[in-house]
Amino acid sequence: MSATTPDYNANVYVAVELTPSSLYSNTPISLAAYPSLSHAGNVGELTDVKLLSIPKNEWQGIGEDILQILREDTENVLRVYVQEQRSRKKRGDLEHEGGGHDEL
């Protein structure tokens, strides 16, 4: 993600996967109607996946509107994902929880 550590207690994060010809490829995504929505960087090394953040208290009222606007922008946006905080586990921790491998 970006250089700053995400604060999932205060913000909601949305990953936006861009089309190859997206206008947002070289510029941050900006939705003027929602000034509290900010660009938080790329997701890892993926230059075609941008991360946006918005304070949780504002997301409650306008989150669905933001998702709809992004999803309707099919010329620039392929997919939109609301990010969830996941705790990272060490490999050894997985072995203690039933072997650490998914069965096919």
N, C-alpha and C positions, 0 to 999 in steps of 0.2 A: 504494500500500500504506500501511502505517502510517508514522508519523513516523520510526521507527528503520529503519536499513538492514538488510535481512535478512542473516543470516550463514549461508550455505548450507554452509560448511565444518563448522559446529557443529550445525546444526539441519536438520530436515526440515519443510517447510511444506505445509499442506493447506488448500486453498480450499474452502469449504463454501457452496454456493448454497442459499439458504433459500426455502421456500414463502412466498407472500404472507401467510399467517396464522401463520407460525412464532412459537413462544414465544421464539426467540432473536433476533427482529428488534430488540428494544430492550435485550437483555442479552447479555453474552458467552456463548459456548457453553462449557459445563463438563461434563466427563465425570469424575465423582467417583472412579471406579475408576482413573483415570490422572491423578494430581495433577501430573505433569510436563508435561502438555499444557496449553499456555497460549494465551490469546487475544492475537493480534498486531495486531489492528485489522481494518479493512475493506480490501477490495481496491480501491484507487483511490477513486473517488467512488461506487462501488457499495455502497449501504447493505444490499443483500440478499445480499452475498457477504462472508463473514467469513473471516479468515485465522487459522489455528491453527499453533502451532509446538511441536515436541518435539525434545529432544536426539537426535542421530543414533544415539548408542550405545543409547538406550532404544528407538528406533523399530525397530531390528533385531529385537527380541524381541516387540514388541506392536503394530507398525504394522498388520498385517492385522486384528487384533482391533479396533483403533480404526476402521479403514475400514468393517468390517462393522457395527459399532454405528451409525455415522453413516448408512450406506446403508440400514439397516433402519428408521431413524426417518423414515418417509415422510410423517408428518404435519408435520414441521418442515424436512426436508431434501430438496431436489430432486436435487442432484448433488454429488459430492465429487471433487476433483481434487488429486492429489499434484503440487506445484509443482516444476519443474526450473529450475535456474539457466541463464539464457541470456545470452550476451554480446550487448550492444547494438552495432549497427553504424551508422555514419553512412551517409547516402544515397550519398555518393561512393564508399564502400567497396563497396557493392553493384554499382555499375557496373563495377568492376574484376573482379567475379566472374561475368561472363557476362551483363552487361546490366542486371541488377537487376530484371527483370520475369519473372513466371511465365508460361509459355505455357499457353493454354487448350486 
